[in-house]
Amino acid sequence: MKNIEAYCETAFLCMNATLKKWGAKDYYRPISRIFYQMVFDTGVSNATGLISEKALNNKIKRLKVVFDHYLSPQFVGRMIMDNPDQFLTDYAVFRELFYLCCQVICVTQQENDELSFLTKNDGDTYVVKVPTYLKYNHLGIKLYKRPDGVRFWKEAKEIETNVLSVPEALTAYERRFLVTK
């Protein structure tokens, strides 16, 4: 198991070190990728225990599944940089957000691709088509969870809702980038 704390602290230090460049057009993507990369590099370090119905079927058939960082770490990195007084002055606050961003949901590759299409990031412009907490609901992705202590995925049960729990700060920040059809 990787030392998540080392990745978290590295992200905190790097983001603070690059803060003076934030706002310069060419730096949005590379700086927000710092946070994304540190989260991604922790691997499946903070699994939610959630799995999509299609991924569950794949898992049972021993077919490929992937993991979705459902809080979109690159976007969260942008939120952090746009709000440094809130997220880069108190390591405990940053750490809590970092660990949340390490959470993953097991999905199929196709579902992961569909989820990624709900945002657009070309470096200059960031567009959110569906708020994070509604992404799975919007795509009709049913979620299941294996009961605590149960080893086999075939024992997983559908959960009541596929509306995700998301930090309020993220939902509020997303509103700036939300587009409606």
Rosetta constraint file for C-alpha pairs under 8 A:
AtomPair CA 1 CA 45 HARMONIC 7.44 0.50
AtomPair CA 2 CA 42 HARMONIC 6.20 0.50
AtomPair CA 2 CA 43 HARMONIC 7.84 0.50
AtomPair CA 2 CA 45 HARMONIC 7.55 0.50
AtomPair CA 3 CA 7 HARMONIC 7.04 0.50
AtomPair CA 3 CA 42 HARMONIC 7.66 0.50
AtomPair CA 4 CA 8 HARMONIC 6.15 0.50
AtomPair CA 4 CA 42 HARMONIC 5.94 0.50
AtomPair CA 4 CA 45 HARMONIC 7.40 0.50
AtomPair CA 5 CA 9 HARMONIC 6.02 0.50
AtomPair CA 6 CA 10 HARMONIC 6.06 0.50
AtomPair CA 7 CA 11 HARMONIC 6.16 0.50
AtomPair CA 7 CA 38 HARMONIC 5.43 0.50
AtomPair CA 7 CA 39 HARMONIC 7.24 0.50
AtomPair CA 7 CA 41 HARMONIC 7.76 0.50
AtomPair CA 7 CA 42 HARMONIC 7.01 0.50
AtomPair CA 8 CA 12 HARMONIC 6.28 0.50
AtomPair CA 8 CA 38 HARMONIC 6.89 0.50
AtomPair CA 8 CA 39 HARMONIC 7.64 0.50
AtomPair CA 8 CA 95 HARMONIC 6.45 0.50
AtomPair CA 8 CA 98 HARMONIC 6.38 0.50
AtomPair CA 8 CA 99 HARMONIC 7.92 0.50
AtomPair CA 9 CA 13 HARMONIC 6.14 0.50
AtomPair CA 9 CA 95 HARMONIC 7.87 0.50
AtomPair CA 10 CA 14 HARMONIC 6.03 0.50
AtomPair CA 10 CA 38 HARMONIC 7.64 0.50
AtomPair CA 11 CA 15 HARMONIC 5.93 0.50
AtomPair CA 11 CA 34 HARMONIC 6.42 0.50
AtomPair CA 11 CA 35 HARMONIC 5.63 0.50
AtomPair CA 11 CA 38 HARMONIC 6.16 0.50
AtomPair CA 12 CA 16 HARMONIC 6.17 0.50
AtomPair CA 12 CA 88 HARMONIC 6.96 0.50
AtomPair CA 12 CA 91 HARMONIC 7.38 0.50
AtomPair CA 12 CA 94 HARMONIC 7.21 0.50
AtomPair CA 13 CA 17 HARMONIC 6.10 0.50
AtomPair CA 14 CA 18 HARMONIC 6.23 0.50
AtomPair CA 14 CA 34 HARMONIC 7.37 0.50
AtomPair CA 15 CA 19 HARMONIC 6.08 0.50
AtomPair CA 15 CA 31 HARMONIC 7.04 0.50
AtomPair CA 15 CA 34 HARMONIC 7.20 0.50
AtomPair CA 15 CA 35 HARMONIC 7.60 0.50
AtomPair CA 15 CA 81 HARMONIC 7.42 0.50
AtomPair CA 15 CA 88 HARMONIC 7.83 0.50
AtomPair CA 16 CA 88 HARMONIC 6.53 0.50
AtomPair CA 18 CA 22 HARMONIC 6.79 0.50
AtomPair CA 18 CA 31 HARMONIC 7.08 0.50
AtomPair CA 19 CA 81 HARMONIC 6.93 0.50
AtomPair CA 21 CA 27 HARMONIC 6.61 0.50
AtomPair CA 22 CA 27 HARMONIC 6.29 0.50
AtomPair CA 22 CA 28 HARMONIC 6.57 0.50
AtomPair CA 22 CA 31 HARMONIC 7.50 0.50
AtomPair CA 22 CA 81 HARMONIC 6.90 0.50
AtomPair CA 23 CA 27 HARMONIC 7.12 0.50
AtomPair CA 23 CA 28 HARMONIC 6.87 0.50
AtomPair CA 24 CA 28 HARMONIC 7.05 0.50
AtomPair CA 25 CA 123 HARMONIC 7.99 0.50
AtomPair CA 25 CA 124 HARMONIC 6.54 0.50
AtomPair CA 26 CA 30 HARMONIC 7.89 0.50
AtomPair CA 26 CA 123 HARMONIC 7.58 0.50
AtomPair CA 26 CA 124 HARMONIC 7.91 0.50
AtomPair CA 27 CA 31 HARMONIC 5.86 0.50
AtomPair CA 28 CA 32 HARMONIC 6.09 0.50
AtomPair CA 28 CA 78 HARMONIC 7.48 0.50
AtomPair CA 28 CA 123 HARMONIC 5.99 0.50
AtomPair CA 28 CA 124 HARMONIC 6.99 0.50
AtomPair CA 29 CA 33 HARMONIC 5.98 0.50
AtomPair CA 29 CA 123 HARMONIC 4.92 0.50
AtomPair CA 29 CA 124 HARMONIC 7.83 0.50
AtomPair CA 30 CA 34 HARMONIC 6.68 0.50
AtomPair CA 31 CA 35 HARMONIC 7.55 0.50
AtomPair CA 31 CA 77 HARMONIC 7.78 0.50
AtomPair CA 31 CA 78 HARMONIC 7.99 0.50
AtomPair CA 32 CA 36 HARMONIC 6.66 0.50
AtomPair CA 32 CA 74 HARMONIC 5.34 0.50
AtomPair CA 32 CA 75 HARMONIC 7.14 0.50
AtomPair CA 32 CA 76 HARMONIC 7.93 0.50
AtomPair CA 32 CA 77 HARMONIC 4.70 0.50
AtomPair CA 32 CA 78 HARMONIC 5.26 0.50
AtomPair CA 32 CA 81 HARMONIC 7.72 0.50
AtomPair CA 33 CA 37 HARMONIC 5.78 0.50
AtomPair CA 33 CA 74 HARMONIC 5.69 0.50
AtomPair CA 33 CA 77 HARMONIC 7.23 0.50
AtomPair CA 34 CA 38 HARMONIC 6.28 0.50
AtomPair CA 34 CA 77 HARMONIC 7.60 0.50
AtomPair CA 35 CA 39 HARMONIC 6.26 0.50
AtomPair CA 35 CA 73 HARMONIC 6.51 0.50
AtomPair CA 35 CA 74 HARMONIC 6.34 0.50
AtomPair CA 35 CA 76 HARMONIC 7.87 0.50
AtomPair CA 35 CA 77 HARMONIC 5.24 0.50
AtomPair CA 36 CA 40 HARMONIC 5.98 0.50
AtomPair CA 36 CA 72 HARMONIC 7.97 0.50
AtomPair CA 36 CA 73 HARMONIC 4.76 0.50
AtomPair CA 36 CA 74 HARMONIC 4.68 0.50
AtomPair CA 36 CA 77 HARMONIC 6.79 0.50
AtomPair CA 37 CA 41 HARMONIC 5.89 0.50
AtomPair CA 38 CA 42 HARMONIC 6.63 0.50
AtomPair CA 39 CA 43 HARMONIC 7.63 0.50
AtomPair CA 39 CA 73 HARMONIC 6.87 0.50
AtomPair CA 39 CA 98 HARMONIC 7.11 0.50
AtomPair CA 39 CA 101 HARMONIC 6.77 0.50
AtomPair CA 39 CA 102 HARMONIC 5.61 0.50
AtomPair CA 40 CA 102 HARMONIC 7.40 0.50
AtomPair CA 42 CA 102 HARMONIC 7.32 0.50
AtomPair CA 44 CA 67 HARMONIC 7.65 0.50
AtomPair CA 44 CA 102 HARMONIC 7.45 0.50
AtomPair CA 44 CA 103 HARMONIC 7.68 0.50
AtomPair CA 44 CA 104 HARMONIC 6.89 0.50
AtomPair CA 45 CA 102 HARMONIC 6.56 0.50
AtomPair CA 45 CA 103 HARMONIC 7.41 0.50
AtomPair CA 46 CA 99 HARMONIC 7.35 0.50
AtomPair CA 46 CA 100 HARMONIC 7.94 0.50
AtomPair CA 46 CA 102 HARMONIC 5.50 0.50
AtomPair CA 46 CA 103 HARMONIC 4.71 0.50
AtomPair CA 46 CA 104 HARMONIC 6.62 0.50
AtomPair CA 47 CA 102 HARMONIC 7.69 0.50
AtomPair CA 47 CA 103 HARMONIC 5.15 0.50
AtomPair CA 47 CA 104 HARMONIC 4.94 0.50
AtomPair CA 47 CA 105 HARMONIC 6.59 0.50
AtomPair CA 48 CA 103 HARMONIC 5.81 0.50
AtomPair CA 48 CA 104 HARMONIC 5.83 0.50
AtomPair CA 48 CA 105 HARMONIC 6.06 0.50
AtomPair CA 49 CA 105 HARMONIC 6.96 0.50
AtomPair CA 49 CA 106 HARMONIC 7.96 0.50
AtomPair CA 49 CA 145 HARMONIC 5.78 0.50
AtomPair CA 49 CA 146 HARMONIC 6.68 0.50
AtomPair CA 50 CA 104 HARMONIC 7.93 0.50
AtomPair CA 50 CA 105 HARMONIC 5.22 0.50
AtomPair CA 50 CA 106 HARMONIC 6.33 0.50
AtomPair CA 50 CA 143 HARMONIC 6.28 0.50
AtomPair CA 50 CA 144 HARMONIC 5.62 0.50
AtomPair CA 50 CA 145 HARMONIC 4.82 0.50
AtomPair CA 50 CA 146 HARMONIC 7.48 0.50
AtomPair CA 51 CA 55 HARMONIC 6.24 0.50
AtomPair CA 51 CA 56 HARMONIC 6.15 0.50
AtomPair CA 51 CA 105 HARMONIC 5.64 0.50
AtomPair CA 51 CA 106 HARMONIC 4.50 0.50
AtomPair CA 51 CA 107 HARMONIC 6.04 0.50
AtomPair CA 51 CA 143 HARMONIC 5.54 0.50
AtomPair CA 51 CA 144 HARMONIC 5.21 0.50
AtomPair CA 51 CA 145 HARMONIC 6.26 0.50
AtomPair CA 52 CA 56 HARMONIC 6.01 0.50
AtomPair CA 52 CA 105 HARMONIC 7.62 0.50
AtomPair CA 52 CA 106 HARMONIC 6.34 0.50
AtomPair CA 52 CA 107 HARMONIC 5.32 0.50
AtomPair CA 52 CA 108 HARMONIC 7.71 0.50
AtomPair CA 52 CA 141 HARMONIC 6.25 0.50
AtomPair CA 52 CA 142 HARMONIC 5.54 0.50
AtomPair CA 52 CA 143 HARMONIC 4.46 0.50
AtomPair CA 52 CA 144 HARMONIC 5.96 0.50
AtomPair CA 53 CA 57 HARMONIC 6.34 0.50
AtomPair CA 53 CA 141 HARMONIC 7.17 0.50
AtomPair CA 53 CA 142 HARMONIC 5.50 0.50
AtomPair CA 53 CA 143 HARMONIC 5.90 0.50
AtomPair CA 53 CA 144 HARMONIC 6.42 0.50
AtomPair CA 54 CA 58 HARMONIC 6.27 0.50
AtomPair CA 54 CA 107 HARMONIC 7.09 0.50
AtomPair CA 54 CA 108 HARMONIC 6.54 0.50
AtomPair CA 55 CA 59 HARMONIC 5.94 0.50
AtomPair CA 55 CA 65 HARMONIC 5.86 0.50
AtomPair CA 55 CA 106 HARMONIC 6.49 0.50
AtomPair CA 55 CA 107 HARMONIC 4.84 0.50
AtomPair CA 55 CA 108 HARMONIC 5.04 0.50
AtomPair CA 56 CA 60 HARMONIC 6.20 0.50
AtomPair CA 56 CA 107 HARMONIC 8.00 0.50
AtomPair CA 56 CA 144 HARMONIC 7.82 0.50
AtomPair CA 56 CA 153 HARMONIC 6.91 0.50
AtomPair CA 56 CA 154 HARMONIC 7.56 0.50
AtomPair CA 57 CA 61 HARMONIC 6.28 0.50
AtomPair CA 58 CA 62 HARMONIC 5.87 0.50
AtomPair CA 58 CA 63 HARMONIC 4.65 0.50
AtomPair CA 58 CA 64 HARMONIC 6.43 0.50
AtomPair CA 58 CA 65 HARMONIC 6.77 0.50
AtomPair CA 58 CA 108 HARMONIC 7.72 0.50
AtomPair CA 59 CA 63 HARMONIC 5.70 0.50
AtomPair CA 59 CA 64 HARMONIC 7.10 0.50
AtomPair CA 59 CA 65 HARMONIC 6.88 0.50
AtomPair CA 59 CA 153 HARMONIC 7.36 0.50
AtomPair CA 60 CA 153 HARMONIC 6.89 0.50
AtomPair CA 60 CA 154 HARMONIC 6.51 0.50
AtomPair CA 64 CA 108 HARMONIC 7.19 0.50
AtomPair CA 64 CA 109 HARMONIC 7.89 0.50
AtomPair CA 65 CA 106 HARMONIC 6.61 0.50
AtomPair CA 65 CA 107 HARMONIC 5.79 0.50
AtomPair CA 65 CA 108 HARMONIC 4.89 0.50
AtomPair CA 65 CA 109 HARMONIC 6.46 0.50
AtomPair CA 66 CA 106 HARMONIC 5.76 0.50
AtomPair CA 66 CA 107 HARMONIC 5.46 0.50
AtomPair CA 66 CA 108 HARMONIC 5.75 0.50
AtomPair CA 66 CA 109 HARMONIC 5.95 0.50
AtomPair CA 66 CA 112 HARMONIC 7.50 0.50
AtomPair CA 67 CA 104 HARMONIC 5.64 0.50
AtomPair CA 67 CA 105 HARMONIC 5.46 0.50
AtomPair CA 67 CA 106 HARMONIC 4.55 0.50
AtomPair CA 67 CA 107 HARMONIC 5.85 0.50
AtomPair CA 67 CA 112 HARMONIC 7.70 0.50
AtomPair CA 68 CA 104 HARMONIC 5.13 0.50
AtomPair CA 68 CA 105 HARMONIC 5.20 0.50
AtomPair CA 68 CA 106 HARMONIC 6.34 0.50
AtomPair CA 68 CA 107 HARMONIC 6.67 0.50
AtomPair CA 68 CA 112 HARMONIC 6.23 0.50
AtomPair CA 69 CA 73 HARMONIC 7.06 0.50
AtomPair CA 69 CA 101 HARMONIC 6.57 0.50
AtomPair CA 69 CA 102 HARMONIC 6.50 0.50
AtomPair CA 69 CA 103 HARMONIC 5.90 0.50
AtomPair CA 69 CA 104 HARMONIC 4.55 0.50
AtomPair CA 69 CA 105 HARMONIC 6.73 0.50
AtomPair CA 70 CA 101 HARMONIC 7.54 0.50
AtomPair CA 70 CA 103 HARMONIC 7.14 0.50
AtomPair CA 70 CA 104 HARMONIC 6.15 0.50
AtomPair CA 70 CA 105 HARMONIC 6.85 0.50
AtomPair CA 70 CA 132 HARMONIC 7.38 0.50
AtomPair CA 71 CA 76 HARMONIC 7.24 0.50
AtomPair CA 71 CA 100 HARMONIC 7.71 0.50
AtomPair CA 71 CA 101 HARMONIC 5.56 0.50
AtomPair CA 71 CA 103 HARMONIC 7.80 0.50
AtomPair CA 71 CA 132 HARMONIC 6.68 0.50
AtomPair CA 71 CA 166 HARMONIC 7.45 0.50
AtomPair CA 72 CA 76 HARMONIC 6.32 0.50
AtomPair CA 72 CA 101 HARMONIC 7.23 0.50
AtomPair CA 73 CA 77 HARMONIC 5.99 0.50
AtomPair CA 73 CA 101 HARMONIC 5.86 0.50
AtomPair CA 74 CA 78 HARMONIC 6.46 0.50
AtomPair CA 75 CA 79 HARMONIC 6.33 0.50
AtomPair CA 76 CA 80 HARMONIC 6.15 0.50
AtomPair CA 76 CA 101 HARMONIC 7.96 0.50
AtomPair CA 76 CA 170 HARMONIC 7.29 0.50
AtomPair CA 77 CA 81 HARMONIC 6.31 0.50
AtomPair CA 78 CA 82 HARMONIC 6.13 0.50
AtomPair CA 79 CA 83 HARMONIC 6.15 0.50
AtomPair CA 79 CA 170 HARMONIC 7.45 0.50
AtomPair CA 79 CA 173 HARMONIC 6.85 0.50
AtomPair CA 80 CA 84 HARMONIC 5.79 0.50
AtomPair CA 80 CA 86 HARMONIC 7.70 0.50
AtomPair CA 80 CA 87 HARMONIC 5.62 0.50
AtomPair CA 80 CA 88 HARMONIC 7.15 0.50
AtomPair CA 81 CA 87 HARMONIC 7.97 0.50
AtomPair CA 81 CA 88 HARMONIC 7.95 0.50
AtomPair CA 83 CA 87 HARMONIC 6.33 0.50
AtomPair CA 83 CA 88 HARMONIC 7.87 0.50
AtomPair CA 84 CA 88 HARMONIC 4.74 0.50
AtomPair CA 84 CA 89 HARMONIC 6.80 0.50
AtomPair CA 85 CA 89 HARMONIC 5.72 0.50
AtomPair CA 86 CA 90 HARMONIC 7.51 0.50
AtomPair CA 86 CA 93 HARMONIC 7.91 0.50
AtomPair CA 87 CA 91 HARMONIC 7.58 0.50
AtomPair CA 87 CA 93 HARMONIC 6.08 0.50
AtomPair CA 87 CA 94 HARMONIC 5.21 0.50
AtomPair CA 88 CA 94 HARMONIC 6.44 0.50
AtomPair CA 90 CA 94 HARMONIC 6.48 0.50
AtomPair CA 91 CA 95 HARMONIC 5.85 0.50
AtomPair CA 92 CA 96 HARMONIC 6.20 0.50
AtomPair CA 93 CA 97 HARMONIC 6.53 0.50
AtomPair CA 94 CA 98 HARMONIC 6.12 0.50
AtomPair CA 95 CA 99 HARMONIC 6.15 0.50
AtomPair CA 96 CA 100 HARMONIC 6.33 0.50
AtomPair CA 97 CA 101 HARMONIC 6.21 0.50
AtomPair CA 98 CA 102 HARMONIC 6.46 0.50
AtomPair CA 99 CA 103 HARMONIC 7.03 0.50
AtomPair CA 107 CA 111 HARMONIC 6.11 0.50
AtomPair CA 107 CA 112 HARMONIC 6.38 0.50
AtomPair CA 108 CA 112 HARMONIC 6.21 0.50
AtomPair CA 109 CA 113 HARMONIC 6.20 0.50
AtomPair CA 110 CA 114 HARMONIC 6.21 0.50
AtomPair CA 111 CA 115 HARMONIC 6.07 0.50
AtomPair CA 111 CA 141 HARMONIC 8.00 0.50
AtomPair CA 112 CA 116 HARMONIC 6.24 0.50
AtomPair CA 113 CA 117 HARMONIC 6.48 0.50
AtomPair CA 114 CA 118 HARMONIC 7.05 0.50
AtomPair CA 114 CA 139 HARMONIC 7.89 0.50
AtomPair CA 115 CA 119 HARMONIC 8.00 0.50
AtomPair CA 115 CA 135 HARMONIC 6.88 0.50
AtomPair CA 115 CA 136 HARMONIC 7.72 0.50
AtomPair CA 115 CA 139 HARMONIC 7.84 0.50
AtomPair CA 118 CA 128 HARMONIC 6.33 0.50
AtomPair CA 118 CA 129 HARMONIC 5.15 0.50
AtomPair CA 118 CA 130 HARMONIC 6.11 0.50
AtomPair CA 118 CA 135 HARMONIC 7.56 0.50
AtomPair CA 119 CA 126 HARMONIC 7.28 0.50
AtomPair CA 119 CA 127 HARMONIC 5.46 0.50
AtomPair CA 119 CA 128 HARMONIC 4.64 0.50
AtomPair CA 119 CA 129 HARMONIC 5.82 0.50
AtomPair CA 119 CA 130 HARMONIC 7.71 0.50
AtomPair CA 120 CA 125 HARMONIC 7.59 0.50
AtomPair CA 120 CA 126 HARMONIC 5.57 0.50
AtomPair CA 120 CA 127 HARMONIC 4.93 0.50
AtomPair CA 120 CA 128 HARMONIC 6.68 0.50
AtomPair CA 121 CA 125 HARMONIC 5.83 0.50
AtomPair CA 121 CA 126 HARMONIC 4.57 0.50
AtomPair CA 121 CA 127 HARMONIC 6.53 0.50
AtomPair CA 122 CA 126 HARMONIC 6.80 0.50
AtomPair CA 126 CA 177 HARMONIC 6.40 0.50
AtomPair CA 127 CA 177 HARMONIC 5.13 0.50
AtomPair CA 127 CA 178 HARMONIC 6.17 0.50
AtomPair CA 127 CA 179 HARMONIC 6.73 0.50
AtomPair CA 128 CA 174 HARMONIC 6.91 0.50
AtomPair CA 128 CA 177 HARMONIC 5.38 0.50
AtomPair CA 128 CA 178 HARMONIC 4.60 0.50
AtomPair CA 128 CA 179 HARMONIC 6.23 0.50
AtomPair CA 129 CA 178 HARMONIC 5.76 0.50
AtomPair CA 129 CA 179 HARMONIC 5.49 0.50
AtomPair CA 129 CA 180 HARMONIC 6.67 0.50
AtomPair CA 130 CA 134 HARMONIC 6.48 0.50
AtomPair CA 130 CA 135 HARMONIC 5.95 0.50
AtomPair CA 130 CA 138 HARMONIC 7.52 0.50
AtomPair CA 130 CA 178 HARMONIC 6.98 0.50
AtomPair CA 130 CA 179 HARMONIC 7.95 0.50
AtomPair CA 131 CA 135 HARMONIC 6.37 0.50
AtomPair CA 131 CA 171 HARMONIC 6.85 0.50
AtomPair CA 131 CA 174 HARMONIC 6.73 0.50
AtomPair CA 131 CA 175 HARMONIC 7.89 0.50
AtomPair CA 131 CA 178 HARMONIC 7.30 0.50
AtomPair CA 132 CA 164 HARMONIC 7.53 0.50
AtomPair CA 132 CA 166 HARMONIC 7.21 0.50
AtomPair CA 132 CA 171 HARMONIC 7.25 0.50
AtomPair CA 133 CA 163 HARMONIC 5.55 0.50
AtomPair CA 133 CA 164 HARMONIC 4.53 0.50
AtomPair CA 133 CA 165 HARMONIC 6.20 0.50
AtomPair CA 133 CA 166 HARMONIC 5.85 0.50
AtomPair CA 133 CA 171 HARMONIC 7.74 0.50
AtomPair CA 134 CA 138 HARMONIC 5.83 0.50
AtomPair CA 134 CA 162 HARMONIC 7.74 0.50
AtomPair CA 134 CA 163 HARMONIC 5.41 0.50
AtomPair CA 134 CA 164 HARMONIC 6.65 0.50
AtomPair CA 135 CA 139 HARMONIC 6.39 0.50
AtomPair CA 135 CA 163 HARMONIC 7.75 0.50
AtomPair CA 136 CA 140 HARMONIC 6.10 0.50
AtomPair CA 136 CA 141 HARMONIC 5.10 0.50
AtomPair CA 136 CA 142 HARMONIC 7.50 0.50
AtomPair CA 136 CA 162 HARMONIC 5.95 0.50
AtomPair CA 136 CA 163 HARMONIC 6.80 0.50
AtomPair CA 136 CA 164 HARMONIC 7.69 0.50
AtomPair CA 137 CA 141 HARMONIC 6.11 0.50
AtomPair CA 137 CA 142 HARMONIC 7.73 0.50
AtomPair CA 137 CA 162 HARMONIC 5.41 0.50
AtomPair CA 137 CA 163 HARMONIC 5.90 0.50
AtomPair CA 141 CA 162 HARMONIC 7.22 0.50
AtomPair CA 142 CA 158 HARMONIC 7.23 0.50
AtomPair CA 142 CA 162 HARMONIC 6.28 0.50
AtomPair CA 143 CA 158 HARMONIC 5.82 0.50
AtomPair CA 143 CA 159 HARMONIC 6.00 0.50
AtomPair CA 143 CA 161 HARMONIC 7.65 0.50
AtomPair CA 143 CA 162 HARMONIC 5.98 0.50
AtomPair CA 144 CA 156 HARMONIC 5.82 0.50
AtomPair CA 144 CA 157 HARMONIC 5.16 0.50
AtomPair CA 144 CA 158 HARMONIC 4.09 0.50
AtomPair CA 144 CA 159 HARMONIC 5.37 0.50
AtomPair CA 145 CA 156 HARMONIC 5.03 0.50
AtomPair CA 145 CA 157 HARMONIC 5.49 0.50
AtomPair CA 145 CA 158 HARMONIC 6.40 0.50
AtomPair CA 145 CA 159 HARMONIC 6.55 0.50
AtomPair CA 146 CA 150 HARMONIC 6.44 0.50
AtomPair CA 146 CA 151 HARMONIC 7.88 0.50
AtomPair CA 146 CA 152 HARMONIC 7.62 0.50
AtomPair CA 146 CA 153 HARMONIC 6.12 0.50
AtomPair CA 146 CA 155 HARMONIC 6.13 0.50
AtomPair CA 146 CA 156 HARMONIC 3.90 0.50
AtomPair CA 146 CA 157 HARMONIC 6.25 0.50
AtomPair CA 147 CA 155 HARMONIC 7.38 0.50
AtomPair CA 147 CA 156 HARMONIC 6.37 0.50
AtomPair CA 147 CA 157 HARMONIC 7.43 0.50
AtomPair CA 150 CA 155 HARMONIC 7.21 0.50
AtomPair CA 152 CA 156 HARMONIC 7.69 0.50
AtomPair CA 166 CA 170 HARMONIC 6.97 0.50
AtomPair CA 166 CA 171 HARMONIC 7.02 0.50
AtomPair CA 167 CA 171 HARMONIC 6.66 0.50
AtomPair CA 168 CA 172 HARMONIC 6.11 0.50
AtomPair CA 169 CA 173 HARMONIC 6.09 0.50
AtomPair CA 170 CA 174 HARMONIC 6.01 0.50
AtomPair CA 171 CA 175 HARMONIC 6.67 0.50
AtomPair CA 172 CA 176 HARMONIC 7.79 0.50
AtomPair CA 173 CA 177 HARMONIC 7.78 0.50
AtomPair CA 174 CA 178 HARMONIC 6.13 0.50
